[in-house]
């Protein structure tokens, strides 16, 4: 699978939320964002 780099801007406060959650769960920020993106597939958006 070809990987594509995603770059986003987030407010400092939101980045701190992500970093604290990543540290607490011992997961990378990338892993958390990928999981969230995959969870969107489960939503019925049609």
C-alpha positions in Angstrom: 0.0 0.0 0.0 1.4 3.4 -1.0 1.6 5.8 2.0 0.8 9.5 1.6 2.1 12.1 4.0 -0.6 14.2 5.7 0.3 17.5 7.3 -2.2 19.4 9.4 -2.3 22.5 11.6 -3.8 22.2 15.0 -4.0 24.7 17.9 -1.4 24.1 20.6 -4.1 23.0 23.1 -5.3 20.3 20.7 -1.8 19.0 20.2 -1.3 18.8 23.9 -4.5 16.7 24.2 -3.2 14.4 21.5 0.3 14.1 23.0 -1.0 13.4 26.6 -3.4 10.8 25.2 -0.6 9.2 23.2 1.7 9.1 26.3 -1.1 7.7 28.5 -2.0 4.9 26.1 1.7 4.3 25.0 0.8 4.8 21.4 2.1 7.1 18.7 0.2 10.1 17.6 0.3 8.6 14.0 -1.3 5.4 15.3 -4.1 7.4 17.1 -4.9 9.5 14.0 -4.9 6.4 11.7 -7.3 4.6 14.1 -9.6 7.7 14.1 -9.6 7.8 10.3 -10.4 4.1 10.1 -13.3 4.6 12.5 -14.8 7.0 10.0 -15.5 4.1 7.7 -17.8 2.6 10.3 -20.1 5.7 10.2 -23.0 5.7 8.0 -22.4 8.8 5.9 -24.8 8.0 3.1 
